[in-house]
Amino acid sequence: MTLRADAPPATVDVRRFTTVQRWIHRTTAALMGICLLTAACLYVPQLAELVGRRALVVTLHQWAGLALPVPVLAGLASRAFRADLGRLNRFGPHDRTWLRAALRRDRRHASRPAAKFNAGQKLYASWIAGATLVMLATGLMMWFTHLTPLLWRTSATFVHDWLALTIGIVLAGHIGMALADPESRRGMRTGRVSSQWADREHPLWRP
């Protein structure tokens, strides 16, 4: 049997994430979800009345926040995870091109070159990592009240509350982007993506 000359190329799956990387993402997402949900129950009166048991909610919020960095720290034992952290931490000329196209709202794939991670994903990863560290530091000041002066605790509370709201908005955008790209979700769910998607969305990536 011969193939037609105009037949589309066969789709081949390529590995994007290892099992360890996917579990780091899932565990971190679960802990972040608990933090945001319990924070909403603590600060929104209607939710607080509906849930009740404020002491339990506070305890869940504190320990989930304290555990938030643990999956990433444990993941440092994985060579593949460390390699991806290095990719996320490096910006190249193609990332600046991607950002300029994004600011112009140019949706053509040729104008948005990307390696394994695009510039938007790199910025998000850097921002959420920094925000998590700030939330951890301010949360500890609020938890262990005897260790810091009142002025520090007041400032920490202000930063913690407003940064939590910002994180919620940014995460909503992150989830919205994921919902708009089923193939990207499949990559995080199964670890594999189609070669056609990889060539289109991440042309500079060589699995």
Backbone as CSV, one residue per row, in Angstrom:
resi,resn,N_x,N_y,N_z,CA_x,CA_y,CA_z,C_x,C_y,C_z
1,MET,0.843,-1.183,0.000,0.000,0.000,0.000,0.885,1.242,0.000
2,THR,0.597,2.201,-0.815,1.387,3.422,-0.919,0.607,4.577,-0.314
3,LEU,1.353,5.521,0.234,0.721,6.698,0.826,0.591,7.787,-0.220
4,ARG,-0.487,8.533,-0.164,-0.661,9.651,-1.075,0.371,10.734,-0.775
5,ALA,0.802,11.420,-1.820,1.829,12.439,-1.647,1.336,13.593,-0.788
6,ASP,0.010,13.859,-0.840,-0.518,14.988,-0.086,-1.078,14.581,1.271
7,ALA,-0.822,13.345,1.700,-1.328,12.877,2.990,-0.592,13.603,4.119
8,PRO,-1.293,13.961,5.201,-0.643,14.654,6.304,0.351,13.737,7.005
9,PRO,1.423,14.274,7.540,2.407,13.444,8.226,1.816,12.781,9.459
10,ALA,2.299,11.595,9.746,1.810,10.859,10.911,2.204,11.607,12.188
11,THR,1.306,11.595,13.165,1.560,12.262,14.432,2.287,11.301,15.361
12,VAL,3.398,11.746,15.904,4.196,10.945,16.827,4.233,11.661,18.162
13,ASP,4.030,10.940,19.224,4.097,11.534,20.551,5.548,11.657,21.009
14,VAL,5.838,12.741,21.705,7.159,12.942,22.292,6.979,13.193,23.786
15,ARG,7.983,12.817,24.568,7.874,12.993,26.017,8.202,14.429,26.398
16,ARG,7.322,15.034,27.184,7.524,16.411,27.638,7.882,16.471,29.117
17,PHE,7.215,15.649,29.930,7.480,15.659,31.364,7.581,14.235,31.886
18,THR,8.445,14.046,32.889,8.563,12.746,33.544,7.470,12.606,34.601
19,THR,7.340,11.407,35.129,6.361,11.164,36.192,6.648,12.034,37.413
20,VAL,7.919,12.152,37.765,8.291,12.972,38.926,7.879,14.425,38.710
21,GLN,8.142,14.959,37.525,7.782,16.349,37.238,6.279,16.570,37.326
22,ARG,5.510,15.605,36.835,4.058,15.756,36.873,3.534,15.711,38.303
23,TRP,4.108,14.860,39.133,3.658,14.781,40.514,4.053,16.024,41.312
24,ILE,5.202,16.618,40.988,5.574,17.883,41.626,4.533,18.953,41.303
25,HIS,4.137,19.013,40.035,3.138,19.998,39.622,1.800,19.737,40.315
26,ARG,1.368,18.486,40.351,0.078,18.162,40.959,0.068,18.446,42.453
27,THR,1.140,18.064,43.142,1.190,18.273,44.586,1.238,19.756,44.919
28,THR,2.049,20.505,44.178,2.123,21.942,44.393,0.776,22.599,44.118
29,ALA,0.119,22.166,43.047,-1.192,22.723,42.708,-2.207,22.425,43.807
30,ALA,-2.168,21.219,44.357,-3.103,20.856,45.422,-2.870,21.698,46.672
31,LEU,-1.607,21.871,47.056,-1.295,22.682,48.239,-1.685,24.142,48.023
32,MET,-1.406,24.653,46.808,-1.788,26.033,46.508,-3.312,26.189,46.543
33,GLY,-4.016,25.184,46.037,-5.475,25.226,46.068,-6.014,25.254,47.487
34,ILE,-5.406,24.460,48.374,-5.834,24.458,49.771,-5.585,25.823,50.405
35,CYS,-4.421,26.406,50.109,-4.105,27.731,50.656,-5.130,28.776,50.216
36,LEU,-5.448,28.779,48.927,-6.388,29.778,48.416,-7.801,29.546,48.926
37,LEU,-8.216,28.277,48.977,-9.568,27.968,49.438,-9.744,28.314,50.918
38,THR,-8.756,27.948,51.729,-8.860,28.262,53.158,-8.746,29.762,53.392
39,ALA,-7.927,30.454,52.578,-7.835,31.913,52.709,-9.183,32.559,52.409
40,ALA,-9.864,32.064,51.377,-11.185,32.600,51.044,-12.165,32.368,52.182
41,CYS,-12.066,31.197,52.810,-12.967,30.896,53.926,-12.670,31.757,55.155
42,LEU,-11.430,32.243,55.253,-11.070,33.087,56.392,-11.438,34.550,56.185
43,TYR,-11.464,34.991,54.934,-11.618,36.424,54.673,-12.962,36.811,54.064
44,VAL,-13.685,35.873,53.501,-15.001,36.182,52.934,-16.061,35.784,53.973
45,PRO,-16.776,36.736,54.518,-17.712,36.424,55.619,-18.724,35.346,55.263
46,GLN,-19.262,35.374,54.050,-20.271,34.396,53.661,-19.703,32.976,53.687
47,LEU,-18.465,32.836,53.193,-17.826,31.519,53.212,-17.465,31.103,54.634
48,ALA,-17.026,32.058,55.437,-16.681,31.753,56.824,-17.887,31.221,57.584
49,GLU,-19.051,31.842,57.380,-20.274,31.376,58.036,-20.692,30.005,57.528
50,LEU,-20.501,29.773,56.214,-20.906,28.498,55.630,-20.039,27.348,56.122
51,VAL,-18.735,27.581,56.224,-17.797,26.513,56.595,-17.713,26.359,58.111
52,GLY,-17.603,27.494,58.824,-17.440,27.425,60.268,-16.083,26.833,60.633
53,ARG,-15.928,26.357,61.867,-14.710,25.689,62.332,-13.465,26.485,61.936
54,ARG,-13.427,27.740,62.309,-12.350,28.636,61.902,-10.968,28.129,62.332
55,ALA,-10.895,27.569,63.540,-9.596,27.088,64.021,-9.038,26.001,63.103
56,LEU,-9.897,25.101,62.629,-9.454,24.043,61.721,-9.007,24.625,60.377
57,VAL,-9.752,25.599,59.898,-9.408,26.232,58.631,-8.055,26.930,58.736
58,VAL,-7.832,27.615,59.860,-6.549,28.291,60.074,-5.408,27.280,60.090
59,THR,-5.609,26.166,60.774,-4.568,25.134,60.844,-4.251,24.566,59.463
60,LEU,-5.292,24.262,58.684,-5.076,23.761,57.322,-4.314,24.783,56.477
61,HIS,-4.685,26.048,56.618,-4.030,27.104,55.843,-2.553,27.209,56.211
62,GLN,-2.256,27.173,57.493,-0.879,27.324,57.940,0.003,26.172,57.466
63,TRP,-0.477,24.941,57.641,0.367,23.798,57.307,0.475,23.580,55.803
64,ALA,-0.579,23.906,55.065,-0.487,23.818,53.601,0.516,24.841,53.076
65,GLY,0.500,26.055,53.643,1.459,27.074,53.240,2.884,26.680,53.580
66,LEU,3.061,26.093,54.762,4.394,25.662,55.173,4.917,24.537,54.285
67,ALA,4.013,23.684,53.810,4.419,22.548,52.971,4.567,22.916,51.494
68,LEU,4.161,24.104,51.117,4.130,24.471,49.700,5.477,24.329,48.990
69,PRO,6.592,24.718,49.608,7.873,24.560,48.903,8.405,23.132,48.876
70,VAL,7.821,22.229,49.676,8.382,20.890,49.838,8.442,20.100,48.525
71,PRO,7.376,20.062,47.695,7.471,19.297,46.449,8.609,19.749,45.542
72,VAL,8.806,21.070,45.440,9.891,21.584,44.592,11.249,21.213,45.182
73,LEU,11.394,21.347,46.492,12.664,21.003,47.125,12.963,19.513,46.973
74,ALA,11.943,18.683,47.141,12.141,17.239,46.949,12.453,16.921,45.494
75,GLY,11.843,17.688,44.580,12.059,17.445,43.154,13.460,17.741,42.678
76,LEU,14.247,18.459,43.496,15.622,18.756,43.103,16.465,17.497,42.977
77,ALA,15.980,16.392,43.526,16.686,15.123,43.363,16.559,14.574,41.946
78,SER,15.611,15.102,41.167,15.381,14.649,39.799,16.226,15.462,38.814
79,ARG,17.006,14.782,38.010,17.834,15.472,37.016,16.970,16.192,35.987
80,ALA,15.878,15.564,35.557,14.998,16.183,34.561,14.361,17.454,35.111
81,PHE,13.979,17.424,36.392,13.366,18.605,37.003,14.380,19.737,37.123
82,ARG,15.597,19.407,37.522,16.643,20.435,37.617,16.933,21.034,36.240
83,ALA,16.913,20.202,35.211,17.150,20.714,33.858,16.054,21.687,33.444
84,ASP,14.810,21.374,33.787,13.711,22.279,33.441,13.785,23.578,34.234
85,LEU,14.228,23.515,35.488,14.416,24.745,36.259,15.458,25.637,35.587
86,GLY,16.507,25.010,35.055,17.518,25.777,34.337,16.950,26.425,33.089
87,ARG,16.093,25.708,32.369,15.455,26.279,31.171,14.547,27.443,31.535
88,LEU,13.796,27.294,32.625,12.885,28.358,33.049,13.647,29.598,33.508
89,ASN,14.868,29.410,33.950,15.646,30.507,34.507,16.464,31.252,33.460
90,ARG,16.443,30.798,32.208,17.251,31.431,31.165,16.373,32.105,30.126
91,PHE,16.659,33.365,29.850,15.976,34.114,28.799,16.938,34.330,27.643
92,GLY,16.432,34.086,26.427,17.243,34.286,25.243,16.603,35.296,24.306
93,PRO,17.253,35.575,23.173,16.685,36.523,22.197,15.301,36.108,21.708
94,HIS,15.068,34.797,21.577,13.754,34.341,21.103,12.652,34.649,22.120
95,ASP,13.028,34.714,23.419,12.027,35.059,24.433,11.611,36.517,24.311
96,ARG,12.551,37.387,24.004,12.201,38.794,23.803,11.304,38.952,22.570
97,THR,11.585,38.161,21.527,10.731,38.187,20.337,9.324,37.721,20.681
98,TRP,9.208,36.674,21.492,7.913,36.139,21.914,7.128,37.191,22.685
99,LEU,7.806,37.876,23.604,7.129,38.880,24.418,6.659,40.064,23.578
100,ARG,7.482,40.498,22.644,7.060,41.605,21.781,5.827,41.223,20.977
101,ALA,5.798,39.990,20.468,4.632,39.525,19.716,3.410,39.435,20.618
102,ALA,3.598,39.000,21.850,2.474,38.902,22.791,1.917,40.277,23.121
103,LEU,2.800,41.257,23.294,2.342,42.618,23.584,1.604,43.225,22.394
104,ARG,1.993,42.828,21.184,1.298,43.306,19.979,0.050,42.491,19.692
105,ARG,-0.177,41.448,20.505,-1.289,40.519,20.308,-1.196,39.841,18.940
106,ASP,0.024,39.571,18.536,0.278,38.854,17.286,0.223,37.361,17.586
107,ARG,-0.810,36.687,17.098,-1.026,35.282,17.435,-0.408,34.321,16.424
108,ARG,0.315,34.816,15.453,0.939,33.926,14.488,2.057,33.135,15.159
109,HIS,2.060,31.818,14.907,3.053,30.966,15.563,4.468,31.334,15.149
110,ALA,4.654,31.778,13.906,5.996,32.110,13.430,6.585,33.304,14.173
111,SER,5.732,34.161,14.706,6.216,35.358,15.415,6.424,35.109,16.897
112,ARG,6.125,33.908,17.363,6.289,33.585,18.782,7.187,32.357,18.945
113,PRO,8.483,32.485,18.675,9.381,31.337,18.819,9.564,30.973,20.288
114,ALA,9.612,29.676,20.563,9.783,29.229,21.948,10.526,27.918,21.968
115,ALA,11.323,27.731,23.011,11.961,26.441,23.248,10.987,25.583,24.066
116,LYS,11.469,24.811,25.002,10.545,23.948,25.751,9.503,24.774,26.497
117,PHE,9.897,25.935,26.990,8.976,26.839,27.673,9.014,28.191,26.975
118,ASN,7.846,28.789,26.782,7.832,30.112,26.163,8.080,31.187,27.218
119,ALA,8.242,32.417,26.753,8.594,33.504,27.663,7.502,33.751,28.701
120,GLY,6.243,33.591,28.319,5.156,33.768,29.275,5.225,32.757,30.399
121,GLN,5.523,31.507,30.084,5.647,30.472,31.105,6.831,30.753,32.019
122,LYS,7.923,31.271,31.455,9.099,31.596,32.262,8.788,32.725,33.241
123,LEU,8.106,33.755,32.749,7.742,34.865,33.630,6.802,34.402,34.737
124,TYR,5.831,33.566,34.380,4.890,33.064,35.382,5.619,32.252,36.446
125,ALA,6.514,31.351,36.009,7.236,30.507,36.959,8.084,31.351,37.907
126,SER,8.760,32.368,37.371,9.590,33.231,38.212,8.735,34.015,39.199
127,TRP,7.613,34.539,38.713,6.757,35.355,39.579,6.135,34.520,40.688
128,ILE,5.610,33.349,40.343,4.931,32.536,41.349,5.917,31.993,42.366
129,ALA,7.163,31.717,41.950,8.177,31.262,42.901,8.507,32.372,43.885
130,GLY,8.710,33.591,43.383,8.991,34.713,44.273,7.819,35.024,45.186
131,ALA,6.601,34.987,44.635,5.411,35.268,45.446,5.242,34.228,46.551
132,THR,5.549,32.980,46.253,5.428,31.922,47.260,6.389,32.160,48.417
133,LEU,7.611,32.574,48.104,8.589,32.838,49.167,8.144,34.023,50.039
134,VAL,7.609,35.061,49.399,7.120,36.217,50.165,5.941,35.798,51.048
135,MET,5.036,34.996,50.504,3.888,34.539,51.290,4.335,33.680,52.469
136,LEU,5.346,32.851,52.246,5.855,32.005,53.327,6.467,32.865,54.434
137,ALA,7.280,33.859,54.043,7.938,34.706,55.034,6.918,35.527,55.826
138,THR,5.969,36.161,55.127,4.975,36.974,55.831,4.041,36.107,56.664
139,GLY,3.726,34.913,56.161,2.870,34.017,56.928,3.520,33.577,58.228
140,LEU,4.822,33.325,58.198,5.532,32.936,59.418,5.546,34.078,60.434
141,MET,5.677,35.317,59.936,5.619,36.462,60.851,4.257,36.568,61.526
142,MET,3.202,36.270,60.776,1.853,36.335,61.334,1.574,35.168,62.274
143,TRP,2.214,34.021,62.018,1.979,32.814,62.815,2.722,32.917,64.152
144,PHE,4.021,33.224,64.078,4.850,33.294,65.287,4.963,34.766,65.702
145,THR,3.922,35.242,66.349,3.802,36.671,66.636,4.852,37.173,67.615
146,HIS,5.424,36.284,68.423,6.375,36.723,69.447,7.772,36.969,68.888
147,LEU,7.993,36.631,67.610,9.343,36.740,67.056,9.628,38.076,66.385
148,THR,8.602,38.849,66.097,8.806,40.103,65.364,8.023,41.243,66.019
149,PRO,8.466,42.494,65.808,7.729,43.643,66.367,6.354,43.790,65.725
150,LEU,5.493,44.550,66.414,4.125,44.748,65.932,4.104,45.394,64.551
151,LEU,4.975,46.368,64.300,5.008,47.041,63.002,5.313,46.049,61.885
152,TRP,6.239,45.127,62.123,6.559,44.113,61.116,5.355,43.218,60.849
153,ARG,4.665,42.823,61.913,3.517,41.931,61.741,2.390,42.632,60.987
154,THR,2.193,43.921,61.284,1.160,44.678,60.579,1.488,44.789,59.096
155,SER,2.734,45.083,58.788,3.156,45.177,57.394,3.052,43.812,56.711
156,ALA,3.428,42.758,57.423,3.362,41.410,56.854,1.920,41.027,56.535
157,THR,1.002,41.397,57.412,-0.405,41.096,57.170,-0.915,41.798,55.920
158,PHE,-0.544,43.072,55.772,-0.953,43.839,54.591,-0.429,43.187,53.310
159,VAL,0.871,42.866,53.288,1.485,42.258,52.099,0.872,40.884,51.833
160,HIS,0.694,40.093,52.888,0.167,38.737,52.739,-1.232,38.745,52.132
161,ASP,-2.083,39.632,52.637,-3.471,39.666,52.170,-3.569,40.108,50.706
162,TRP,-2.878,41.181,50.358,-2.989,41.698,48.995,-2.261,40.815,47.989
163,LEU,-1.146,40.231,48.398,-0.445,39.327,47.495,-1.256,38.052,47.262
164,ALA,-1.988,37.600,48.282,-2.862,36.430,48.117,-3.919,36.699,47.054
165,LEU,-4.491,37.900,47.083,-5.485,38.261,46.062,-4.851,38.272,44.674
166,THR,-3.640,38.821,44.576,-2.943,38.856,43.289,-2.637,37.451,42.793
167,ILE,-2.201,36.575,43.688,-1.915,35.194,43.306,-3.181,34.516,42.783
168,GLY,-4.296,34.768,43.446,-5.553,34.179,42.976,-5.889,34.617,41.560
169,ILE,-5.689,35.894,41.259,-5.974,36.402,39.907,-5.027,35.806,38.885
170,VAL,-3.738,35.760,39.222,-2.747,35.212,38.290,-2.993,33.722,38.053
171,LEU,-3.320,32.986,39.106,-3.602,31.556,38.947,-4.846,31.329,38.093
172,ALA,-5.829,32.193,38.227,-7.020,32.078,37.378,-6.628,32.239,35.912
173,GLY,-5.728,33.185,35.625,-5.249,33.343,34.267,-4.465,32.129,33.792
174,HIS,-3.651,31.570,34.680,-2.872,30.367,34.351,-3.789,29.190,34.011
175,ILE,-4.815,29.006,34.815,-5.765,27.922,34.568,-6.536,28.166,33.274
176,GLY,-6.898,29.432,33.026,-7.600,29.763,31.792,-6.765,29.446,30.567
177,MET,-5.464,29.753,30.614,-4.583,29.429,29.499,-4.489,27.921,29.301
178,ALA,-4.436,27.176,30.401,-4.358,25.721,30.300,-5.642,25.139,29.707
179,LEU,-6.794,25.677,30.109,-8.061,25.184,29.576,-8.185,25.432,28.077
180,ALA,-7.511,26.471,27.595,-7.579,26.798,26.167,-6.645,25.955,25.321
181,ASP,-5.809,25.137,25.949,-4.830,24.328,25.207,-4.893,22.873,25.678
182,PRO,-5.776,22.065,25.090,-5.922,20.668,25.525,-4.636,19.861,25.405
183,GLU,-3.840,20.140,24.384,-2.610,19.362,24.193,-1.602,19.660,25.301
184,SER,-1.551,20.908,25.726,-0.678,21.248,26.843,-1.124,20.533,28.116
185,ARG,-2.433,20.459,28.344,-2.949,19.734,29.513,-2.615,18.258,29.413
186,ARG,-2.695,17.700,28.218,-2.342,16.279,28.047,-0.879,16.046,28.393
187,GLY,-0.041,17.022,28.042,1.368,16.884,28.373,1.603,16.814,29.864
188,MET,0.855,17.603,30.630,1.003,17.565,32.076,0.302,16.360,32.679
189,ARG,-0.752,15.886,32.021,-1.496,14.746,32.549,-0.798,13.414,32.264
190,THR,-0.285,13.247,31.045,0.304,11.965,30.636,1.816,12.032,30.448
191,GLY,2.354,13.239,30.341,3.781,13.388,30.121,4.172,13.447,28.656
192,ARG,3.204,13.256,27.755,3.528,13.208,26.330,2.632,14.175,25.546
193,VAL,3.204,14.709,24.459,2.474,15.607,23.557,2.754,15.168,22.128
194,SER,1.919,15.637,21.209,2.135,15.290,19.808,3.296,16.101,19.241
195,SER,4.013,15.497,18.314,5.142,16.196,17.684,4.652,17.401,16.886
196,GLN,3.446,17.323,16.334,2.904,18.461,15.588,2.685,19.657,16.509
197,TRP,2.135,19.412,17.690,1.936,20.495,18.653,3.274,21.077,19.088
198,ALA,4.254,20.204,19.340,5.572,20.669,19.766,6.222,21.528,18.689
199,ASP,6.116,21.095,17.428,6.713,21.874,16.331,6.015,23.214,16.151
200,ARG,4.711,23.247,16.413,3.951,24.478,16.211,4.128,25.462,17.365
201,GLU,4.026,24.970,18.601,4.051,25.851,19.762,5.454,26.074,20.326
202,HIS,6.350,25.107,20.150,7.702,25.185,20.717,8.717,24.752,19.667
203,PRO,8.831,25.499,18.586,9.668,25.073,17.451,11.153,24.958,17.785
204,LEU,11.626,25.638,18.828,13.039,25.592,19.185,13.356,24.474,20.166
205,TRP,12.327,23.740,20.569,12.526,22.646,21.529,12.928,21.390,20.792
206,ARG,13.957,20.739,21.274,14.415,19.469,20.694,14.360,18.400,21.767
207,PRO,13.259,17.618,21.820,13.115,16.600,22.885,14.261,15.580,22.840
